[in-house]
Amino acid sequence: MDDWSVGFRLSVILILLAVNAFFAGAEVALISSSRARLQAMAESGNVGAQAALSLLKNPERLLSVIQVGVTLASLGLGWAGESTFHRAAEWLFGPITTPATQGIVQGVSFVTAFLMLGYLHVVIGEVVPKNLAIEETERLAVLTAPPLLAFYRLSLPFVYAIEKTSSAASRLLGLECERQSGGHTPEELRLLVRSSRLAGSVDPFEESAIRHVLELGDFRAREAMVPRNDVVSIPVDASLDQALRVFNEHRYSRYPVYDGIPENIVGIVLAKDLLREWDDRRRATERRRPVAPFSLKRYLRDPLIVPESTPLSQLMEDFRKSHIHMAVVVDEFGTVSGIITLEDVLEQVFGEIEDEHDLAQPSPDTGADVLELSGGVGIRDLQAQYGIELPGDAGFETLAGFILERLGEVPGGGEWFDYEGWRFTVVEMDRNRIAKVRIERTSEPA
């Protein structure tokens, strides 16, 4: 070692800095790269992308291997650097060094080596390669992956021994070493989407849709269903003209069919089936052909029955598998609570969906002091659209349920009460059902 020239020693330092930079840049590039882009590149035959995907199969071990490489390079850098600067100091100050000043020369060489190597290590070995990796993520990932994969395989026995030793030491200290999932929690995904929106990569509508998709599992069928009292249904013994009259009046594409009482739903009928039947009968009449008696039972489709507690995410999967886009919602006793359609679920994600038959509804005025709303408005919708916070864990999901809970009885038109700075007035009753409610902002919370 003492025979090395200063130039050779400096070359070793530069090589070790380059090795450190390689590992630092590779770490950021691989961890930050898009797996989808790497997969596409790998499928097109890119060897570097294939190596990168192989490394990313075990991110925790990959980071351990990179840390081993960085540590070895740093230790080598310190060893070579200190001896190099010490040799340089002896050459520079040798003629004037005395036994009395030798300790000072050694101290100066050590401090100089520490400061200069530390600076070079941070700038060249860490900051520059990581900045480059941020700018050229996938490109640097595919360039560094093949040599890193070779080092990965060579160092695996060493890394495995380190992992076992650290696990044993952790157990001795009473620490649990559980492997963490490489995925993101819903809250982390919300933060990622919000950051993407702030950066301009995602627009506000897309952010809202993604956020609501993540929340689908928190919503239950009872919160998005059409309540039983508002369901438009057709009796099973209805004539074709009667059924078509209902279709023409309400303009829905499908209806539940009941036998005897509306709660006894026996199937679902589609508008297209009855329109096809009507057209066939018209053609037969024009050609003076006999027409069989009409029976709605011939066109019934088996209903999809779901409990009130079904998460909307599960309901979407049920709709997909059954190819039925309307479900009958029942309570714990099997009594019909309402119906829910695919559109009802999608509206939880994208907001109100209006087709050509829907009357245009004005956008919610979140700053309005007076609102008139249906009693069937959900508690969550009041919060999301109007900023009115009501207790959502008291056994009710709608504005009407909240009013009944507060009054303790079925109200009459005109009854009112104050709650948390809002006045709730029952404007319209439909028999025992609260049909319309006026909500007014008061000057002070009650």
C-alpha positions as CSV (number, residue, x, y, z in Angstrom):
1,M,0.0,0.0,0.0
2,D,2.8,2.5,0.8
3,D,4.2,2.1,-2.7
4,W,1.1,3.3,-4.4
5,S,1.4,6.5,-6.3
6,V,-0.8,9.4,-5.3
7,G,-2.3,9.3,-8.9
8,F,-3.2,5.7,-8.6
9,R,-4.8,6.3,-5.2
10,L,-6.9,9.2,-6.6
11,S,-8.0,6.9,-9.4
12,V,-9.2,4.4,-6.8
13,I,-11.1,7.2,-5.0
14,L,-12.9,8.2,-8.2
15,I,-13.8,4.6,-9.0
16,L,-15.3,4.1,-5.5
17,L,-17.2,7.4,-5.9
18,A,-18.6,6.1,-9.2
19,V,-19.5,2.8,-7.6
20,N,-21.4,4.6,-4.8
21,A,-23.1,6.8,-7.4
22,F,-24.1,3.7,-9.4
23,F,-25.8,2.2,-6.3
24,A,-27.5,5.4,-5.2
25,G,-28.8,6.2,-8.7
26,A,-30.0,2.6,-9.3
27,E,-31.9,2.6,-6.0
28,V,-33.9,5.7,-6.8
29,A,-34.4,4.7,-10.5
30,L,-35.7,1.2,-9.7
31,I,-37.9,2.1,-6.8
32,S,-39.4,5.1,-8.6
33,S,-39.9,3.5,-12.0
34,S,-43.3,2.6,-13.4
35,R,-43.8,-1.1,-13.3
36,A,-46.3,-0.8,-16.2
37,R,-43.7,0.9,-18.4
38,L,-41.1,-1.6,-17.4
39,Q,-43.5,-4.4,-18.2
40,A,-44.2,-3.0,-21.7
41,M,-40.5,-2.6,-22.4
42,A,-39.8,-6.1,-21.1
43,E,-42.5,-7.6,-23.4
44,S,-40.8,-5.8,-26.4
45,G,-37.6,-7.7,-25.5
46,N,-35.7,-5.1,-23.5
47,V,-33.2,-7.0,-21.4
48,G,-32.6,-4.2,-19.0
49,A,-36.4,-3.9,-18.2
50,Q,-36.6,-7.7,-17.7
51,A,-33.7,-7.4,-15.2
52,A,-35.4,-4.5,-13.5
53,L,-38.6,-6.4,-13.0
54,S,-36.7,-9.4,-11.7
55,L,-35.1,-7.2,-9.1
56,L,-38.3,-5.5,-8.1
57,K,-40.0,-8.9,-7.2
58,N,-38.4,-8.5,-3.8
59,P,-38.0,-4.7,-3.1
60,E,-36.9,-5.2,0.5
61,R,-34.1,-7.6,-0.4
62,L,-33.1,-5.3,-3.3
63,L,-32.7,-2.4,-0.9
64,S,-30.6,-4.6,1.4
65,V,-28.3,-5.5,-1.5
66,I,-28.0,-1.9,-2.6
67,Q,-27.2,-0.9,1.0
68,V,-24.4,-3.6,1.1
69,G,-22.9,-2.1,-2.1
70,V,-23.1,1.5,-0.8
71,T,-21.6,0.5,2.5
72,L,-18.7,-1.4,0.9
73,A,-18.0,1.5,-1.5
74,S,-18.1,4.0,1.4
75,L,-15.8,2.0,3.6
76,G,-13.4,1.6,0.7
77,L,-13.6,5.3,0.0
78,G,-12.7,6.2,3.6
79,W,-9.9,3.7,3.7
80,A,-8.3,4.8,0.4
81,G,-9.0,8.5,0.9
82,E,-7.5,8.8,4.4
83,S,-4.3,7.0,3.3
84,T,-4.1,9.1,0.1
85,F,-4.4,12.4,1.9
86,H,-2.0,11.3,4.6
87,R,0.6,10.3,1.9
88,A,0.0,13.7,0.2
89,A,0.4,15.6,3.4
90,E,3.7,13.8,4.1
91,W,4.9,14.6,0.6
92,L,3.8,18.3,0.8
93,F,5.0,19.1,4.4
94,G,7.8,16.5,4.6
95,P,10.6,19.0,4.3
96,I,9.4,21.1,7.2
97,T,8.0,18.4,9.4
98,T,9.7,17.8,12.7
99,P,8.9,15.4,15.5
100,A,7.2,18.2,17.3
101,T,4.9,19.1,14.3
102,Q,4.3,15.5,13.0
103,G,1.0,15.2,15.1
104,I,-0.3,18.5,13.7
105,V,0.4,17.3,10.1
106,Q,-1.4,14.1,10.7
107,G,-4.4,15.9,12.2
108,V,-4.5,18.4,9.3
109,S,-4.4,15.5,6.8
110,F,-7.2,13.7,8.6
111,V,-9.5,16.7,8.8
112,T,-8.8,17.6,5.1
113,A,-9.5,14.1,4.0
114,F,-12.8,13.9,6.0
115,L,-14.1,17.2,4.7
116,M,-13.1,16.7,1.0
117,L,-14.2,13.1,0.9
118,G,-17.5,13.9,2.7
119,Y,-18.2,16.7,0.2
120,L,-17.4,14.5,-2.9
121,H,-19.3,11.6,-1.4
122,V,-22.5,13.6,-0.9
123,V,-22.3,15.5,-4.2
124,I,-20.9,13.0,-6.7
125,G,-21.9,9.8,-4.8
126,E,-25.4,10.7,-3.8
127,V,-27.1,14.0,-4.9
128,V,-26.1,14.0,-8.6
129,P,-27.0,10.4,-9.4
130,K,-30.3,10.6,-7.5
131,N,-31.2,13.8,-9.3
132,L,-30.4,12.1,-12.6
133,A,-32.5,9.1,-11.6
134,I,-35.5,11.4,-10.8
135,E,-35.2,13.0,-14.3
136,E,-34.5,9.8,-16.3
137,T,-36.2,7.1,-14.1
138,E,-37.0,4.3,-16.5
139,R,-34.0,5.0,-18.7
140,L,-31.5,4.7,-15.8
141,A,-33.4,1.8,-14.4
142,V,-32.9,-0.4,-17.5
143,L,-29.2,0.7,-17.8
144,T,-28.3,-0.1,-14.2
145,A,-30.5,-3.2,-13.7
146,P,-28.3,-5.9,-15.5
147,P,-25.0,-5.2,-13.6
148,L,-27.0,-4.7,-10.4
149,L,-28.7,-8.1,-11.0
150,A,-25.3,-9.7,-11.2
151,F,-24.2,-8.1,-8.0
152,Y,-27.5,-9.1,-6.4
153,R,-26.9,-12.7,-7.2
154,L,-23.3,-12.6,-6.0
155,S,-24.1,-10.9,-2.7
156,L,-27.3,-12.9,-1.8
157,P,-25.5,-15.3,0.6
158,F,-24.0,-12.3,2.4
159,V,-27.4,-10.5,2.5
160,Y,-29.2,-13.6,3.6
161,A,-26.7,-13.9,6.6
162,I,-27.3,-10.3,7.4
163,E,-31.1,-10.7,7.4
164,K,-30.9,-13.7,9.7
165,T,-28.6,-12.0,12.1
166,S,-30.7,-8.9,12.2
167,S,-33.9,-10.9,12.8
168,A,-32.2,-12.8,15.6
169,A,-31.0,-9.6,17.2
170,S,-34.5,-8.1,16.9
171,R,-36.1,-11.1,18.6
172,L,-33.6,-10.8,21.4
173,L,-34.7,-7.2,21.9
174,G,-38.3,-8.2,21.8
175,L,-39.1,-6.6,18.4
176,E,-41.5,-8.2,15.9
177,C,-40.1,-8.3,12.4
178,E,-43.1,-8.6,10.2
179,R,-42.8,-8.2,6.4
180,Q,-44.7,-5.2,5.2
181,S,-46.8,-5.3,2.1
182,G,-45.4,-3.5,-0.9
183,G,-48.8,-2.0,-1.7
184,H,-50.4,1.3,-0.6
185,T,-53.2,1.8,1.8
186,P,-56.4,3.6,0.6
187,E,-55.3,6.7,2.5
188,E,-51.9,6.6,0.8
189,L,-53.5,6.3,-2.6
190,R,-55.7,9.3,-1.8
191,L,-52.6,11.3,-1.0
192,L,-50.9,10.1,-4.2
193,V,-53.9,11.1,-6.3
194,R,-54.1,14.5,-4.6
195,S,-50.4,15.1,-5.2
196,S,-51.0,14.1,-8.9
197,R,-53.9,16.6,-9.1
198,L,-51.8,19.4,-7.6
199,A,-49.0,18.6,-10.1
200,G,-51.5,18.8,-13.0
201,S,-51.3,15.1,-13.9
202,V,-54.9,14.4,-12.8
203,D,-57.8,16.7,-13.2
204,P,-60.2,17.4,-10.3
205,F,-63.0,15.2,-11.8
206,E,-60.6,12.2,-12.0
207,E,-59.4,12.8,-8.5
208,S,-63.0,12.8,-7.2
209,A,-63.8,9.6,-9.1
210,I,-60.8,7.8,-7.9
211,R,-61.4,8.9,-4.3
212,H,-65.0,7.7,-4.5
213,V,-63.9,4.3,-6.0
214,L,-61.7,3.9,-3.0
215,E,-64.6,4.6,-0.7
216,L,-67.1,2.2,-2.4
217,G,-66.3,-0.5,0.2
218,D,-67.4,1.9,2.9
219,F,-70.9,2.4,1.5
220,R,-73.6,-0.1,1.9
221,A,-76.5,-0.9,-0.4
222,R,-79.0,0.7,1.9
223,E,-77.3,4.1,1.5
224,A,-77.6,4.2,-2.3
225,M,-80.8,2.3,-2.8
226,V,-84.2,3.7,-3.9
227,P,-86.4,3.3,-0.8
228,R,-89.4,0.9,-1.1
229,N,-91.9,3.8,-0.9
230,D,-90.3,5.4,-3.9
231,V,-90.1,2.3,-6.1
232,V,-92.2,2.2,-9.2
233,S,-93.3,-1.3,-9.9
234,I,-95.7,-3.3,-12.0
235,P,-98.3,-5.9,-10.9
236,V,-97.7,-9.3,-12.5
237,D,-101.2,-9.4,-13.8
238,A,-100.9,-6.1,-15.7
239,S,-101.8,-6.0,-19.4
240,L,-99.3,-5.0,-22.0
241,D,-100.9,-1.6,-22.4
242,Q,-100.8,-1.0,-18.6
243,A,-97.2,-2.0,-18.4
244,L,-96.2,0.2,-21.4
245,R,-98.1,3.1,-19.8
246,V,-95.9,2.8,-16.7
247,F,-92.8,2.7,-18.9
248,N,-94.0,5.7,-20.9
249,E,-94.8,7.7,-17.7
250,H,-91.5,7.1,-15.8
251,R,-89.1,6.3,-18.6
252,Y,-87.0,3.7,-16.7
253,S,-85.4,0.8,-18.6
254,R,-86.4,-1.9,-16.1
255,Y,-89.0,-2.3,-13.4
256,P,-89.6,-4.8,-10.5
257,V,-92.8,-6.9,-10.9
258,Y,-94.8,-7.8,-7.8
259,D,-97.5,-10.4,-7.1
260,G,-100.3,-9.3,-4.8
261,I,-98.4,-6.6,-2.7
262,P,-95.5,-4.4,-3.8
263,E,-93.2,-6.0,-1.2
264,N,-93.6,-9.4,-2.9
265,I,-91.3,-8.9,-5.9
266,V,-91.2,-11.9,-8.2
267,G,-89.0,-10.6,-11.0
268,I,-87.8,-7.8,-13.2
269,V,-89.1,-6.8,-16.6
270,L,-87.1,-4.9,-19.3
271,A,-88.7,-2.2,-21.5
272,K,-87.0,-3.6,-24.6
273,D,-88.7,-7.0,-24.1
274,L,-92.2,-5.4,-23.9
275,L,-91.5,-3.1,-26.8
276,R,-90.5,-6.0,-28.9
277,E,-93.7,-7.9,-27.9
278,W,-95.8,-4.8,-28.7
279,D,-94.1,-4.6,-32.2
280,D,-94.7,-8.3,-32.8
281,R,-98.3,-8.0,-31.9
282,R,-98.8,-4.9,-34.1
283,R,-97.3,-6.7,-37.1
284,A,-99.4,-9.8,-36.4
285,T,-102.6,-7.7,-36.2
286,E,-101.7,-5.9,-39.5
287,R,-101.3,-9.3,-41.2
288,R,-104.5,-10.7,-39.5
289,R,-102.7,-13.4,-37.7
290,P,-103.9,-14.8,-34.3
291,V,-102.3,-13.3,-31.2
292,A,-101.8,-15.3,-28.0
293,P,-103.0,-13.7,-24.7
294,F,-100.4,-11.5,-23.1
295,S,-98.8,-12.7,-19.9
296,L,-96.1,-10.6,-18.1
297,K,-94.7,-13.7,-16.5
298,R,-93.2,-14.8,-19.8
299,Y,-90.8,-11.8,-19.7
300,L,-89.8,-11.9,-16.0
301,R,-86.1,-12.2,-15.2
302,D,-85.0,-13.5,-11.8
303,P,-84.2,-10.6,-9.5
304,L,-80.8,-10.3,-7.8
305,I,-81.4,-10.2,-4.0
306,V,-78.9,-8.5,-1.8
307,P,-78.8,-7.6,1.9
308,E,-78.9,-4.0,3.0
309,S,-75.4,-4.4,4.4
310,T,-73.8,-5.4,1.1
311,P,-70.8,-3.1,0.3
312,L,-71.2,-1.3,-3.0
313,S,-67.8,-2.7,-4.2
314,Q,-69.2,-6.2,-3.7
315,L,-72.5,-5.2,-5.4
316,M,-70.6,-4.0,-8.5
317,E,-69.0,-7.4,-8.7
318,D,-72.4,-9.1,-8.3
319,F,-73.8,-7.0,-11.2
320,R,-70.8,-7.9,-13.3
321,K,-71.1,-11.7,-12.7
322,S,-74.9,-11.9,-12.9
323,H,-75.4,-9.6,-15.9
324,I,-78.3,-8.1,-14.0
325,H,-78.2,-4.4,-13.3
326,M,-81.0,-4.2,-10.8
327,A,-81.0,-5.7,-7.3
328,V,-83.7,-6.0,-4.7
329,V,-82.5,-4.9,-1.3
330,V,-83.8,-6.8,1.8
331,D,-83.3,-6.3,5.5
332,E,-82.3,-8.9,8.0
333,F,-85.8,-10.3,8.2
334,G,-86.1,-10.7,4.4
335,T,-88.4,-7.8,4.0
336,V,-87.9,-5.6,0.9
337,S,-86.3,-2.3,1.7
338,G,-85.9,-1.0,-1.8
339,I,-84.1,-1.5,-5.1
340,I,-80.7,-0.5,-6.3
341,T,-79.4,-0.3,-9.9
342,L,-76.0,-0.1,-11.5
343,E,-76.6,3.6,-12.1
344,D,-77.2,4.2,-8.4
345,V,-73.8,2.7,-7.7
346,L,-72.0,4.6,-10.5
347,E,-73.6,7.8,-9.2
348,Q,-71.7,7.3,-5.9
349,V,-68.5,7.5,-8.0
350,F,-69.2,10.1,-10.7
351,G,-72.1,12.0,-9.1
352,E,-75.6,12.4,-10.5
353,I,-75.9,10.8,-14.0
354,E,-78.8,12.3,-16.0
355,D,-80.0,10.7,-19.2
356,E,-82.2,12.2,-21.9
357,H,-85.3,11.5,-19.8
358,D,-84.1,13.2,-16.6
359,L,-85.1,16.7,-15.8
360,A,-82.0,18.9,-15.4
361,Q,-81.2,19.6,-11.8
362,P,-79.5,22.8,-10.7
363,S,-76.0,22.4,-9.2
364,P,-76.0,22.3,-5.4
365,D,-75.5,25.8,-3.9
366,T,-73.2,25.0,-1.0
367,G,-73.4,28.6,0.3
368,A,-77.2,28.9,0.2
369,D,-79.0,29.9,3.4
370,V,-82.2,28.2,2.5
371,L,-82.5,24.7,0.9
372,E,-85.5,22.6,0.0
373,L,-84.6,18.9,-0.3
374,S,-86.3,15.5,-0.5
375,G,-86.6,13.6,2.7
376,G,-84.7,10.7,1.1
377,V,-81.5,12.7,0.7
378,G,-78.6,10.7,2.3
379,I,-76.8,12.0,5.4
380,R,-73.5,11.6,3.5
381,D,-74.8,13.6,0.6
382,L,-75.8,16.4,2.9
383,Q,-72.3,16.6,4.1
384,A,-70.6,16.2,0.7
385,Q,-72.8,18.5,-1.3
386,Y,-74.1,21.1,1.2
387,G,-71.7,21.0,4.1
388,I,-74.4,20.1,6.6
389,E,-73.0,17.7,9.2
390,L,-75.5,15.3,10.8
391,P,-74.8,12.3,13.0
392,G,-74.3,9.3,10.7
393,D,-74.1,6.5,13.3
394,A,-77.5,6.8,15.0
395,G,-79.4,4.2,13.0
396,F,-80.6,6.3,10.1
397,E,-79.1,7.2,6.7
398,T,-81.5,9.8,5.3
399,L,-82.7,13.3,6.2
400,A,-86.2,11.9,6.9
401,G,-84.7,9.4,9.3
402,F,-82.8,12.2,11.1
403,I,-86.0,14.2,11.5
404,L,-88.0,11.2,12.8
405,E,-85.2,10.5,15.3
406,R,-85.2,14.1,16.6
407,L,-89.0,14.6,16.8
408,G,-89.7,11.1,18.1
409,E,-92.9,10.8,16.1
410,V,-94.3,11.1,12.6
411,P,-94.5,14.9,12.0
412,G,-97.1,17.0,10.4
413,G,-96.5,19.6,7.7
414,G,-95.0,22.8,9.2
415,E,-93.3,21.2,12.2
416,W,-89.7,22.3,12.7
417,F,-86.7,22.2,15.1
418,D,-83.2,23.7,15.3
419,Y,-79.9,21.7,15.2
420,E,-76.3,22.9,15.1
421,G,-77.1,26.3,13.4
422,W,-79.7,24.9,11.0
423,R,-83.5,25.0,11.2
424,F,-85.3,21.9,9.7
425,T,-88.9,22.4,8.6
426,V,-91.2,19.6,7.3
427,V,-92.7,21.2,4.2
428,E,-94.6,18.2,2.6
429,M,-95.8,14.8,3.8
430,D,-96.8,11.9,1.6
431,R,-99.1,10.1,4.1
432,N,-96.6,9.0,6.8
433,R,-93.5,9.7,4.7
434,I,-91.5,13.0,4.9
435,A,-91.5,14.1,1.2
436,K,-89.9,17.6,1.4
437,V,-87.8,19.4,4.0
438,R,-86.7,23.1,4.1
439,I,-83.3,23.7,5.7
440,E,-82.5,27.2,6.8
441,R,-79.2,28.5,8.2
442,T,-79.8,30.3,11.6
443,S,-77.7,33.2,12.9
444,E,-76.3,31.1,15.7
445,P,-76.0,27.4,16.4
446,A,-78.8,26.1,18.5
